[in-house]
């Protein structure tokens, strides 16, 4: 990021995991069609992007000729590659992804190999005026299937990762951060767990500066965190945050006394239950106790919401940033969490992580909310980015376009 406070419009990108791209051919097609479509709608000559590059595509890009042609495409399309999404490893759009999205975990060697391939690619593709790139990754694995042996193996792999990233930094002059992305029901779910891990990590890994956090606003809203306070705690503890994913969780307010209306609300919420992704649900009961369900159908079937014992459900479903209401008045987004995040950025002008919109679930929204064409999808993504620009502008964080960003040069 620039030493100047704030971001310009070109630095506000979006994660491409909303677009299917299983291999390099699919990735190239998506850049030419989807990325350029959004960039042109925004009236920008260049735009930062957080590409999702699958493991198959990453392996194909290890061939020097394929990589050079790919980086040339980035230049030709005005794509400044400063960030990668290294969380989903394989298939992310067809069939039931669910908890398989956490595989391979950091306890498995394939995760290390994949992440290093992405790191070397990003170091080669970074624009010449950018000396640091970030890659978001799995927060170890899924907590329900995790144990101490896996934790030890994961930390061994992470030490191998950071040592290699340090070597890459020395040889290329470009620093790549791998950022563990907290998520509900994962080994790292909340800020308390992140603080405990990084305290341990910073005391034991000589290359700890190459491991950071990815702060996903939706994820932290789902677990009832105040994003301003969470970011403040991380900053105070000197836990590096390399990327903030701007995302919007689904919130359901359940009427307590009106049972017919409560059933109507739950029925509307059921339209968000779908077969591809895991939609973890958290709630607080009337006593303030945190309750959890692994996926939305389980919460819909549970006794507590049906009997009005949970006034509010928070669902891990990435809904469009600019939308305040969905289907019924009781279904809303977690925009307050986004506003608290922007307020934190305004109060801490020297804190400048990569900002990236991540709404990957456009195409699994209920039918009445889902884009009915590719053009409508791109318009929706552009509208999200424009909404972010507006929030930054209100807080004097949106800079005019820098002349240094006019030429999307890359280092080969």
N, C-alpha and C positions, 0 to 999 in steps of 0.2 A: 504494500500500500504506500501511497504518497505520504511524505512527512507533513503535508498540509492536512488540516482537519477536514473531515467530511469525505464524500464520495461524489464522483460525477456520474451522469446517467449511464455512460458506457461501462462503468464498473459494477453496475447492478445487473447481474445475470440471473439465469435460471438453470436448474438442474435438468439435464436431458433424459433422466430416467422415466419421464412421462412418455417418451417415444420408444417403441420397440426398435432395437438395433443389436441383433445377436452377434454379428460379425463385422469385419471392416467394411464390406460392401454396404451393409445396412446402415452402419455409422456414417459413411460418406453420404449416402442418400439422405439421411436425416439432417445432416448439417446443411446440405444444399437446399433442401426443401423447408424443413421446420425452422432451423436456427435462422436462416436468412429471411424467412417469412416474418418472424418476430422482429428481427433487427430492422427490417425495412419499415414495418408498421410503426416502429418507434422513431423512425427518421434518423437513425444513427449510421455512421460510416463503419464503425467497429463496435463490438460489444464483447465484454468478458463472458465466459461461459463455464459452467461446471458440468463437463461432459460425464455421462455414465459410459464407461467402456467395459464391456463384459470380459470375462476371463479369456474367452475364445478370441475376441478382437485384440485384447492385449497381447496374447501370444502371437497372433499374426503380425502385429506391429513391431515385434522384435526383429523382423527381417529389415535390414537397413534400407533397401529400396522402397519397401512398403511404407516404412516410417517417414522417409523423406517426402514421398508423394503425399502422405497424409498431412504433414506439416505445411507443405505447399498449398494444399486445399484450405487449411485453416487461414492462411494468409489471403488467399483469393476470395474467401467468403467473409473476411472481416471478423474472424473469430479469434479473440485473444484468450488463449487457454491458460488460465491462472489457477484453476481448481478442477479436481476430479472427484467423482463419487465412486469410491471403491468399496461400497457396502454390498450391493447385490453382486454375486459372483457369476451366476449363470442365468438361466431363464427367469425373466421378471415380469412377463406379460401374458403368458399362456398357461392355462392349467392352474392348479392350486399351488401358489407359492407359499403362503402361510408361514410357519416357523422355519421352513427350509431356507428362507432368506438369510438366516444367521449361519448357514453352512457354506463353505467350511468355516469353522470357528478359528479363533487365534491359537487353539491347541493343535490345529491340523496344519501340516507343512504347506498345503496348497494356498492357504491364506497368505503366508509369508511370501511365497513365490509370486503370486498375483500382485501383491502390494508393491514389491520391488520392481516388477515390470512396469507398473503404473508410475512409480517414482522416476525411473530412468526416462520414460517417455515424457513426463511432465517437465523434467529438467531440460530436455532437448527442445521442448515446444514453448517454454516460457517466453513471452515477449522480451526484447532486449532491455526495456526499461523496468523490468520486474525481476527482482532477485530472490523472491520466495514464492513457492506454490504450496497448495494444501490439498490433501486427499482425505476425505471422510471414510471411516471404516467401522466395522462391527465392534460393539462394546464387549469384546471377548466372545460372548455367545449367549444362548438362551438359558436363563437362570434355572428353569425347571429340570434341565438335563446336565447341569454343571456340577463339578466336584473339585476337590483340592488338587487332585492329580492333573486335571485339565488346566487348572489355574497355573500350576508350576510350569507345565509345558508351554502354555501361552506366554508366560513371562520370558521363558527361554527364547521363544521365537521373536518376541518384541525386542529383546536385547540384540539379537542378530539383526533385526530390522534397523534399529537406531544406529548400530555400528556401521552398517552399510550406508545409511543416509548421511552419516558424518563423512564417510569416505567419498561419497558422491559430491557432497558440498565442497570438499577440498579439491577435488579434481575438476569440477565444473564451475565453481563459484556460485552455484545456485542451491539455496536451502529448501528442502522439501520437508514439510511437516505431515505426518500421518496423524489424523485427528479422530479419536474414538468418540463415537456418537451415542450419547446416552439415549436409552429407549425403554419404555415400559416393559417390565417382565424380563429384562436382560440383566446380565451380571452387573453392569453399570446402568442403573435406572434413574438415580437421583443425585443431587448435588452432594449430599452427605457421603455417598459411596465414592463419588469422583474425588472429593477432597481426601478421603482416606487412602485411596489408591495412589494418587499423585504425591502425597506426602511420603508414602513408602517408595514410590518409583524414583523420586528426586533424590532420595537418600541412598539408593542402591545402584542406579544405572549411570555410568559416567557420561553417557550420551543422551541423557533424559530430555535435553532441549529439542529433540527431534520428534517427540511424542507430545501431542496436545489433545484438546477436546474440540469436538464439533457440537455446538449448542443449537439444538433444534427446538424452536419455540413451541411447536405443537406438542412435542414429546414432554417438555417440562410442564406445560399447561395441563396435560392429561394427569400428571401425578400431583396436581394441586400446588405447584411451586409458583411463587411470585418471581417472575423472570428478572426484575430489577434486583431484588435481594439475592437471587442465586448468582447472577453475574458479579455482583459486588463481593460476595463471599469468595468466588473464584479469583477475582482480581486481588483481593486482600491476601489470599494464600499463594499468590503468584503461580496459579495454574494457568498455563497458556491456553487461550481459546483462538484457534486458527480460523474458524469459520462459524458464522451464525446462519443457520438455515431458517429463512423466514417462512413459516408454515402456520396453518390455522386449524386447530382441533375442532371437533364437533362437540357441542355442549347441549345437553337435554335437560330442561327444567321439568320436573314431574309434579303436577298439582297434587297436593296432599289430601285435601278434603273432597275434591270432585273426582270420584272414582270413574265415571264414564269418560270424562275428559282425559284422565290419566291413561285409560286404555286406548283412547284415540291417539294420544301422543306416542305411546309405545308402539302402536301399529304403524304410525308414520316413521318412527325411528327404524322399524324393521325393514324399511325400504333401503336402508344403508347396509344391511347385512348382505354380503356377496361372497363369492367362492374363491376369489383370487388372493386377497391380502388378509393379513391378520389385523383385526381391529380390536386391540385390547381396550378394556373398559375399567375405569376407576370411579369410585364413589365414596362419599362420606355418609354414614348413617346418622340418625338423629342424635346420637351421642358423640359424633365427630370421629368415629372409628373408620379407618380407611378400608374399603372393600375392593376386591379385584376379581375380574373375570378374564379368562385368557382370550376370549373372542366375543364379538357382539351377540351372537345367538345365545350364548350362555347367560349373558346379562338379561336378555329379553325373557328367558325362561325362569329366571331366578325369582324367589318369593319376595325378596326385599323391595325391588322396584315395583312389582305388581301390587304390593300392599301399601305403597306409599312411604316406606321406611327410608328411602333415599331421595332427598329433594332434588339432587342433581347428579347426572351421569356425565362423565367426560370420556370421550371416545377417540381412540387413535385412528382418525380418518382425516386425511389431509383435504380440507375443503378450500375453495378459492378464497384468497386473502381478502378481497373486497366485499365479500358477501356477509351480511349481518344476520340473515334469517333464511331458513331452509324449510319449505313445505308448510310448516306451522310456526306460530310465534314462539312456541316453546323450544324450537330447535334453532340454535344460533352457533356462531363461531367464537373462538377464543381471542377475538381481536384485542381485548384488554391486555392480554399477555404480549401481543405484538406492540401495542402502544407503550407498555412498560419497558420493553426492550429498546424501542426508539428513544424513550426518555433517558435510559441509561447511557446510550451512545451520545446523546446531547450533553449529558453531565460529565462525560469522560472523553473529551475530544482527542486525547492521545491514544485511545483504544480503537484500533481500526482493523478489525478482522475482515475477511472476505464476507460479503453479504450476498446471499443466494436464495432466490425463491425456490421452494421445493414442494410443488403440488403434483405428485405423480399419479394421483387417483382421479383425474378428470374423467377418464374413460370408464370408470366403474361407479360414478355417481348415479343416483336414482335417475330413471329415464327422463323425468321432467326437468332435471338440472343438468343433464349430460349434453355436451356439445354434439350437434347433429351432423357435423362435417369437420374435415381437417381445418378448413378455413376458420370455422367457429372456434375450434380449439386454440389456434394460433392467436386469434383475437382475444380470447380469454386470458392466455398467458401474457400477452402484451398489456392487457388491462391490469393484471396483477402487478407488473413491473411499474406501470404508471402510478398505481396506488402507492407503491413503496416510494417512488420519487416524491409524491405529494407529502407523505409523512416526513421524509427527510427535509423537504423544502420548508415545511412548517417549523422545523427545529433548526433551521439555518445550517443544515448538514449537506445540502445538495450544491455542489460546486458547478461552475460552468465548465464546459468540455475543455480539457487540457489539450493544447496543441501537441504535446508529447505522445498523445494517444492516437493521432491521426493516422500514422503509418503502423499497421499491425505487424511489425517485424518480429521475427523469431530467430532464436539461436539454433542452428543445426548441430 
